[in-house]
Amino acid sequence: MEKEYIKNKVSIITPVYNAEKYLPQYFDSIFNQTYNDIEIVLVNDCSSDNSEKIIKDRMKNHKNIIYYCQDKNRGAGAARNKALEIATGQYVAFLDSDDVWYPEKITKQIELMNEKNTPFSYTAIEMIDENGKQIKGKRNLKTICDYNYLLHNTIIATSSAVINREILGDFRMPLRRGGQDYATWLMLLRNGTIAYGINEALVKYRVSSNSLSSNKFKSIKQVWEIQTQDEKIGKVRASYNIIHFVFHALIKYLF
């Protein structure tokens, strides 16, 4: 039987793992949203810190928080999929526990999705360090993204995405070691869906100190595997896409 969703409700999907340092700011950014019809779905991936206590303390005063703790550590992708299973909203918005939203983020995206009649939207981001200090301002982005464009660009940040499940259905993220978000966006755009973006930094994306070097090289391998294995793209075309991917990644992180 097809899953029914609560009309106009936005379910915020968040995996949690040892996030006690960031959860207070995470919650504040949600409760400051100008869009009010939301639920927060947090899946704890067996944190060993005080994340659970912080979440349960917030639940005392906020009835729209849904909390689930995994029986064992399964990774962020599996945690997001559990949250997607639990979520009741027509829309799902992804927000990682260490990222932060600006107050009008959801309102502006829902307005854009209604205006453009699109089931998928995203926004520009700015980058902050572990302590919340800005390290890079808004990265300009193209405000229309289709499948072919996404094959060679890193345009959609996880914490910027909002998706209408009434149109795109009850999806799950592919459970791969890395790049689940990128694989998901390709999967959702594969049928010809066009995503629309807002060229305004409505997300503060937190960058850890080690993610600017070795992790970026790992992401190249992930993109290659996703395109050749998940999307069944030939190696020649995938190689061409990777060149573009690396170029855009360098612009994103170095300039």
C-alpha positions in Angstrom: 0.0 0.0 0.0 1.3 3.5 -0.9 2.5 5.5 2.0 0.4 8.5 3.0 2.0 11.7 4.1 0.8 14.7 6.1 0.1 17.5 3.7 2.6 20.4 3.9 4.5 19.0 6.8 8.3 19.1 6.5 10.1 16.2 8.2 13.7 17.1 9.1 16.0 14.0 8.7 19.0 13.9 11.0 21.5 11.1 11.8 23.2 11.7 15.2 26.6 10.4 16.2 28.5 12.0 19.1 27.1 15.4 18.2 26.7 16.9 21.7 28.9 19.9 20.8 26.7 20.9 17.9 23.2 19.9 18.9 22.2 23.1 20.8 22.9 25.2 17.7 21.3 22.6 15.5 18.1 22.8 17.5 18.1 26.6 17.7 18.4 26.9 13.9 15.3 24.6 13.5 13.2 26.3 16.1 14.0 29.7 14.6 12.6 28.6 11.2 9.8 30.8 9.9 8.1 27.7 8.5 6.2 26.1 11.4 4.7 22.9 10.2 7.7 20.7 10.9 8.7 17.5 12.7 12.3 16.6 13.7 13.3 13.0 13.2 16.6 12.2 14.9 18.2 8.7 14.6 21.0 8.1 17.1 23.7 5.8 15.6 24.8 4.6 19.1 26.6 7.8 20.3 28.8 7.4 23.3 28.5 11.1 24.4 25.6 13.1 25.8 23.7 13.4 22.5 20.8 11.3 23.8 20.4 13.4 27.0 20.5 16.7 25.0 17.8 15.3 22.6 15.6 14.0 25.4 15.8 17.3 27.3 14.6 19.1 24.2 11.8 16.6 23.8 10.3 17.7 27.1 9.2 21.0 25.6 8.9 20.2 21.9 6.4 17.5 21.0 7.4 17.6 17.3 10.7 15.7 18.0 10.7 12.0 17.1 13.7 10.1 18.5 15.0 6.7 17.6 18.2 4.9 18.7 19.8 2.3 16.5 20.6 -1.1 18.1 24.1 -0.8 16.8 26.3 1.6 14.8 25.2 1.3 11.2 26.5 4.5 9.6 24.9 7.8 8.5 23.2 6.4 5.4 21.3 3.7 7.4 20.4 6.3 10.1 18.9 8.6 7.4 17.0 5.7 5.9 15.5 4.8 9.3 14.5 8.5 9.7 12.9 8.4 6.3 10.9 5.3 7.3 9.6 7.0 10.4 9.0 10.5 8.9 5.3 11.4 8.3 5.7 14.7 6.3 5.0 15.3 2.6 8.4 17.0 2.4 11.7 15.7 3.8 14.6 18.1 4.5 18.0 16.9 5.4 20.0 18.6 8.1 23.2 17.0 9.5 23.6 17.5 13.2 26.7 19.7 12.9 25.2 22.0 10.2 23.0 25.1 10.7 20.1 26.7 8.8 19.2 30.3 8.4 15.7 31.1 9.6 13.9 31.5 6.3 15.5 28.4 4.7 12.5 26.1 4.6 10.0 28.9 3.9 11.9 30.0 0.8 12.4 26.5 -0.5 8.7 25.6 -0.2 7.7 28.8 -1.9 10.2 28.0 -4.7 8.9 24.5 -5.1 5.3 25.7 -5.4 6.3 28.4 -7.9 8.3 26.1 -10.1 6.2 23.0 -9.6 9.3 21.0 -8.7 9.7 18.2 -6.2 13.3 18.9 -5.4 15.1 22.1 -4.2 18.4 23.0 -2.8 20.3 26.2 -1.7 23.8 27.7 -1.7 25.9 27.2 1.4 28.7 28.9 3.3 31.4 27.0 5.2 32.2 27.2 8.9 34.9 25.5 10.9 34.4 23.3 14.0 33.9 26.4 16.2 31.4 28.0 13.9 33.8 30.6 12.4 33.1 31.3 8.7 35.9 30.0 6.5 34.3 30.6 3.1 31.3 32.7 2.1 28.6 31.8 -0.3 29.5 29.5 -3.2 27.5 30.6 -6.2 25.5 27.8 -7.8 23.4 27.1 -10.9 19.7 27.4 -10.0 18.6 24.6 -12.3 20.1 21.1 -12.0 19.2 18.0 -14.0 20.7 14.5 -14.1 23.4 15.3 -16.7 24.6 18.4 -14.9 24.8 16.6 -11.6 27.1 14.0 -13.2 29.9 16.5 -13.2 29.2 18.9 -10.4 29.0 18.9 -6.6 26.2 21.3 -6.5 23.7 19.9 -4.0 24.8 19.9 -0.3 23.0 17.4 1.8 21.8 19.9 4.4 20.3 22.1 1.7 18.0 19.5 0.1 14.2 19.5 0.4 12.2 16.8 -1.5 8.5 16.3 -2.0 7.7 12.6 -1.4 4.2 12.9 -2.8 5.8 13.3 -6.2 9.1 11.4 -6.0 7.8 8.6 -3.7 9.0 6.9 -0.6 12.7 6.7 -1.4 15.7 5.4 0.5 19.4 6.3 0.2 21.7 3.6 -1.4 23.7 2.0 1.4 27.2 2.5 0.2 30.4 3.3 2.2 30.4 6.9 1.1 28.6 9.4 -1.1 25.1 8.2 -0.2 23.7 11.7 -0.7 25.2 12.1 -4.2 24.0 8.6 -5.2 20.5 9.6 -3.9 20.3 12.8 -5.9 21.3 11.0 -9.1 18.7 8.3 -8.4 16.0 11.0 -7.9 16.9 12.9 -11.0 17.4 9.9 -13.2 13.8 9.9 -14.5 14.0 13.5 -15.9 13.1 15.4 -12.7 14.7 18.9 -12.6 15.8 20.4 -9.3 15.7 24.1 -8.6 18.1 26.0 -6.4 18.3 29.2 -4.5 21.5 31.1 -5.0 21.5 32.4 -1.4 23.6 30.8 1.4 20.8 29.5 3.7 23.0 26.7 5.2 26.1 26.9 7.3 28.0 23.8 6.3 30.6 22.7 8.9 33.9 21.5 7.5 36.2 19.5 9.8 40.0 20.1 9.7 40.8 16.8 7.8 38.0 17.1 5.2 39.9 19.5 2.9 42.6 17.1 1.9 42.5 13.2 2.0 38.7 13.0 2.2 38.3 15.0 -1.0 40.5 12.4 -2.9 38.2 9.6 -1.5 35.2 11.5 -2.8 36.6 11.3 -6.3 36.8 7.5 -6.0 33.2 7.4 -4.7 31.9 9.5 -7.6 33.6 7.1 -10.0 32.1 4.1 -8.3 28.6 5.6 -8.1 28.6 6.6 -11.8 30.1 3.3 -13.2 28.4 0.9 -10.7 25.1 2.5 -9.6 24.4 4.5 -12.8 25.9 2.0 -15.2 27.8 4.8 -17.1 30.6 3.8 -19.4 34.2 4.4 -18.3 34.9 6.9 -21.0 32.0 9.1 -20.2 32.6 8.6 -16.5 36.2 9.8 -16.9 35.0 12.9 -18.7 32.5 13.5 -15.8 35.3 13.0 -13.2 37.5 15.7 -14.8 34.6 18.2 -14.5 33.9 17.0 -10.9 37.5 17.6 -9.9 37.5 21.0 -11.5 34.4 22.1 -9.6 35.6 20.6 -6.4 38.8 22.6 -6.6 36.9 25.8 -7.1 34.6 24.9 -4.2 37.4 24.2 -1.7 40.4 26.1 -2.8 39.2 29.4 -4.3 
